[in-house]
Amino acid sequence: MTLPGSPHIAYRGNDLFIDGCSARDLTARFGTPLYVYSRQAMLTALAPYRQALASRPHLVCYAMKANSNLAVLQTFAQAGCGFDIVSGGELERVLAAGGDPAKVVFSGVGKTRAEMRRALEAGVRCFNIESLPELDVLSDVATQLGKRAPVSLRVNPDVDAKTHPYISTGLKGNKFGIAHEEAVAAYQHAASLPGLDVVGIDCHIGSQITETSPYLDALDRVLDLVEAIEARGIKLHHLDLGGGLGITYTDETPPSADTLIGQMLAKIDARGHGQREILLEPGRSLVGNAGVLLTEVLYLKPSPQKNFCVVDAAMNDLMRPALYEAVMRIVPCQSSGGTAQTWDIVGPVCESGDWLGRDRELAVAPGDTLAVLSAGAYGMSMASNYNTRGRPAEVMVDGDRATLIRARETTAELLAAELKLLQT
């Protein structure tokens, strides 16, 4: 039985499989908590992006903040993708994974001079600029290096992406981008600076978007700006339309990537901009449904008001439920055949917000393994060491082969960078 989200994660009989590997075998080999990703599921998710854009110049830049494991980056680099980065550390990860810096766009509201310098030296494709002061600083850094920094301004179209407020980025009240009404003047200022080369325009309105209308509304406003900017004699080579396409966690029905892109390209062509290169920055939609978090049931704690199922994964391993009140499907890795009861799935961390799922109907017993589905995005990349807990191991599955791609952290490793006070 295939589960919602990805055909690569399904039951065979009573056992849950990720591609050709059973969850039972993976936990016996690698332990829990354990993140497991299907490489083929990632490539399957990438395919409609590539197919929809095949007829014109384009670059798909994986938004690596969703999942920055080197093996994940390697998978997309080998598939010809570029990368959307938001820090100097992410640039170093791209380079370590064999990614091409000439296919990197550098986003983010708080780039430091050191990060700008390193990105210019590495030869990134473009800086997505988010404020007027950033233009001035980047021009200064580039001039000192004897270079011209390629820039695209991220404009804020004031469009409601209809998603969680923490991951909505295109409204006036958000910290991201340059206000729509200030964009033309900002482009004129950028074009006047000696260390900058204006090459494109960028717009990203949020994440986990499940409708096409916000994208199309934002695109109309971006194309209005393109025409106004070029009327001032400033040529724009590419349109960076961001990412943020949602996935199925429970019952969401987001449009397919090729459907969304087809509608956007039709609008671009209808308005006479079909010659421009298209950049897209998908993240969650490429990796979210490709991953699961496997966790062992430690204790069952019934009470008159709530039944608690205590597992060995916690909010430090998967922040989305605590941070966003995100609902993610949780299923048993093997059918126990017992009677289902209503449980809150909670972890060992000393916080009432440490929960992975509430009011779930499950037949469980201590020693069972549960799978939190659609955990490939913003799971391990947001994990922490709260309560001095080592982060989980990560495994990549390709067919019936499972490869450890990050070892489980040990307490000794957590303590190694800390220094005690000298005794006086």
N, C-alpha and C positions, 0 to 999 in steps of 0.2 A: 504494500500500500504506500503510494507516494504522499508525502505531506505537503501542505501548502507552502509555496515559496520556491522550492527547488526540486527538480526530479532526481537530483543526485543524493538526496537524503530521504530514505524510505525504509519501510519495514519489509523484511523478508521473513515470512512466517511471523514468529513472535519477537524477532530480534531487529533492532534498529541498525541500519547500515549507512555509512557515509561512503558513497561509491561502492567499491568492492570490499570494504573493511567493516567488520562489525564493531559496534561500540563496546561490546563485551570484551573483545580481544584487545581493543585499543586501551581500555582502562586497565586491563590486566598487565599490559606491557609498559604503559607510561604513567599509570596512576591518575589520581584526581586531586583537585580540579584540573581539567584539561581542555584546552581549546583545540578543535579539529577543523581544518579547512579542506574543502574539495577544490583542487586545482582546476579540474574540468568544469566545475560550476562557475568559477571565475571567468574562464574563457568563453563559456556559453553565454554568460551575462554580457560580455564585451561584444560578442558577434553582432547583435542588432545595431549597435552604435556604428561599427565599422561598415556594415552593409548599407545603412541609411545615408552615410556620408561618402560612399565610394565614388560617386560621380563628380565630386568636386574637391578642391584642395581643402584639407582638414588636418587637425591634430587632436586626438583624444588624450587629455592629460589626466591621469588618475590622481584624484584628490587623496593623497596618501595619509592625511590625518585620520582617515577612517580606519586604516590598518597599515602600519608602517613596518611590519616584519620584513626582513631582507628577502626572504624567499617569496613573499607576496610581490614585492617590488620587482624582483628578478622575473617573475612570471609575466608581469605586464611589460617590462622592458623588452623581453624576448619576443613579445607579441607586437612590438613596434610602438608602444605607447610612450607619450611624454608624461610629465608629472607636474601637478600643482602642489607647491610647497608653501609653508607658512613660517618657516624658521631656518636658521643656518644649520641646525642639527638635522632637519629633514633633507637639506641639500647634501650633507655628508652621507646620509643613508642612501640617497639616490646614487651617488658616485660609488659607494661601497657595493651596491647591488649591480653595478654595470650599466646604469642608466646614462643616457646622453644628456649632458647639461644644456645642449642646444635645443632640447625639447622640454625645458623646464620653464614654467611661469612661476614667479615669486610673488605670492599674495600676502596679505596680513597687514594689520593697521599699525604695528609697532616695530618695523624693521630698524635695527641698529646700524650705525655706521660700519661696524665690523662685519655685520652680515651682508650689507650692501657691497663692501669691498671684496669679500670672499666670493660673492655671487658674480660680480663683474670679472674677477680673475678667472673664475671657472668657465665663464662664457654662457650664462643662462640666456634663454631666448628672449624673455621679457619680464619686466617688473610691473605688476598690477598695483598702481598707486592709489592710495586711499585718502590723501589729504594734501592741501596746498603746502604745508610745511615739509612734508615728505618729498615733494618735488624739488624744493630748494636744497635739501640735504643731499638727496641722491645726485643732483647736478654737481654739487660741490665735491662729493666723493669721486664721481666719475672724472671730473676735470683734474683732480689731483693725480689720478691714475693715467691721465692722457687718453681717456676713453669717452665714448658717448653711450649712455645707458638707454637701451630700447625700453619704451614705456607705453603702457596702456592704462588709462584712467578708469578705475572702477566707479561707475555712476550708480547712485541710489535712486531707483525710479519711483519710490514711494508706492510700491505695489504689495498688497497683502498676499503672502504665500499660503495662507490658511493652514499653518502648521503650528507646532508648539512655540510659544513666545521666545524660549531660549535658543531656538534654531531658526528663527525668522530673522533675516538680515537685510531686507529690502525696504523697510519702512523708515520714515523720517526720524523716529525715536531710536533707531539702531545706531551702533557706533561705526558701522561699516560704510565705506564709500563716500563719494562727493555728491552733494545734493543735486538733483536734476536741474534745478534752476541756476545753479552755479557752475555747471559743467562746461558750458561754452567758454566762459571767462577763464576757467581753470586750464582748458586746452590751449587757449591763447598764451597764457602764462608759461605753460610747459614748452610750447614751441619757441618761446623767446629765450629759454635758458641754454647756456652753451654746452652743458654736459648731457643733454637729453636728445633722444631721437623718438618722436611720436610715431607709433606704429599701429595702434589699435584702440579699441574700446572694450570695456569689460563690464559685465553685469551678473551678479549672483544674488538671488533673492531669498535663499533659505535652503532648508534640508527636509527630507521626508515629505516632499510635495507629491500629492496624489491626484492632482487635476492639471489639465493643460492650460486652462484659462489664465492663471497667474503668469505663466511663461509667455503667452501670447500678448497679454497686456503689457508686460515689461518690454517685450521685443518691439512693440509699436513705439514705445517711448524712447528706446535706444535708437531706433532708426530715425526718429525725429531729430535726435541729437546728432547723429551721423551727418544728416543733410545740413543741419545748421553749422556744424563744425567745418565741413568741407566747403561751405559757402564762404567761410573766412580764409580759405586757401590752405587749410591743414588737411593733408591726405591721410586717410586711415586704411591700412592694409587688411587688418583682420577684425572679425567680430568674435569676441570671447563671450559666449552665452552662459557660462557657469555650469553648474550641475544641480544637485539637490533632488533628483528624481527619487521618489519613495519606493519602498519595497513592501511586500506582504509580511506583516508580523502576525496578524490574527485574521481579520476579514477585510483588510484594505484591498482596493482594486486599482492600483495606479496604472496609468497608461504604459504600454510597452515603449521602450526607448525608440524604436523605429517609427511608431505612431506619432510620438511627440516630435521627433526630429522632422518627420515628413511635414507636419503642420507648420513648424517653424520655417523650414526651407521654402514652403509654398508662400508664406508671407514675405520672406526675404526676396524671393524672385519677383513677386507681384509688385513690390515697391522698387524694383530695379537695382537690387544689390547682390545679384546672384554671382557676380565675379569675385566676391571677397572670400578669403580663406576663413573657415569656421573652426573655432576652438571650443571644445567642451571639456568640463572638469567633473566627470562623475566620480563618486566615491562609494557611498553606501550601496548604490544600485549594482555595483560590480562585485562587492565582497560580502554584503550583509547576509544574503540568503545562502552563501557558500560555507558559513561557519556554524558550529554548535559549541556550547560549553557543557562538558560532561561533569557531573558532580555526584558524589556518593551520599546516600541518606545515612546520617549518623544516629539520630534519635527521633522518635515520635513522641510528641508532648501534647496529649489531649487536654482540654480544659472546658469548663462549662460555656465559655464564650467563644473561644477560638481553638482550633486544632493546629498545632505548629509541627511542621516537618522540618527538622533541623538538618541542613546539608553542609558539606565541607567547602562549598563555594560561598562567597560573601560579596558585599557591596564593593569591597576593594578590588575584587576580580571583575565585577560587572556593575558599573555605576548607573547604567541607563534607568533601571527601575527607581532607584533612590533619587536620582537627579531630575528626571523628567516624568516620574510616575509612569514610565513606559510599560506597556503590557506586551510580554513576549510569551510565545507558546512554550509550555513545559510538558514533556512527554516521557514515559518510562522507556528505558533502553531495552527492557525485556518485559513481556507481559507476565504479571505474577498470578493472574487468575483469581486474585482476591476481590474483596468487596471494596468498591470505591467509596471514599469519604472526602469531605471538603477540608482542604488544608491550606494554610499559608506556608509558602516555601521560604524559609529564613536561613540566614547564615550565622556564623559564630562571632561576628564582630559586635563589639559592645556599643551598639546604637539601635534605637527602635526603628530607624530607617533602613536597617539591614534586612531587606527582603528582595527576593527575586520574582515572586509571584504571589498574588492573594486570591483566596477563594477558588482553589483549583481542585477539581474532582479527579482524584487519583487513588489507585489501589497500590499502596506502598508499604514497605517493611524496611527496617534497618538493614543496611548492606546492599540495598537496591541502588541502581544508578539511574539518574534522571538526566535528560538532555534539554537544555535551554536552546531553543531553535533561533535561527536568524541572528546569531551572535557574532557574525564575522566582521561587523562594522561597529566601531566605538565600544568595543569590549576590551580587548587586551590593550588597545592604544590609550585607553583612559584608566587602566588599572594602576593601583598604588600599593604601597607597603604599609598601609594603616594597620595598627595593632601589631606591627613587626611581623607581617605575614608576607612570605615570599610569593611572588607572582606565579601564576600557573605555567606549566609547560605548554608549548604549541607544537602541533603536528600537521604536516601537509599530506593529504591523501591524493594519490593519482592512480586511479583504477584500484588494484588490490595491493598497492605498495604504500606503506606509511613511513614517512620520514620525520624524525625529530628536527624541528626548525628553531626551537628555542628551549634550552634546558630549564627545568624548574629552578627557581632561585632558592638558595639555601640561606639560613640565618647567618652563617659565617660570611657570606657575600654581602649581606645587608649591613653588617657591622664593620666590614673591612675599611670603608672610607671614613669612619668616624675616629676622632682622636680624644682620648681622655686628658683631663687636666694634669699638668705636672704636679707631683707632690712637693709641697714646700716644707 
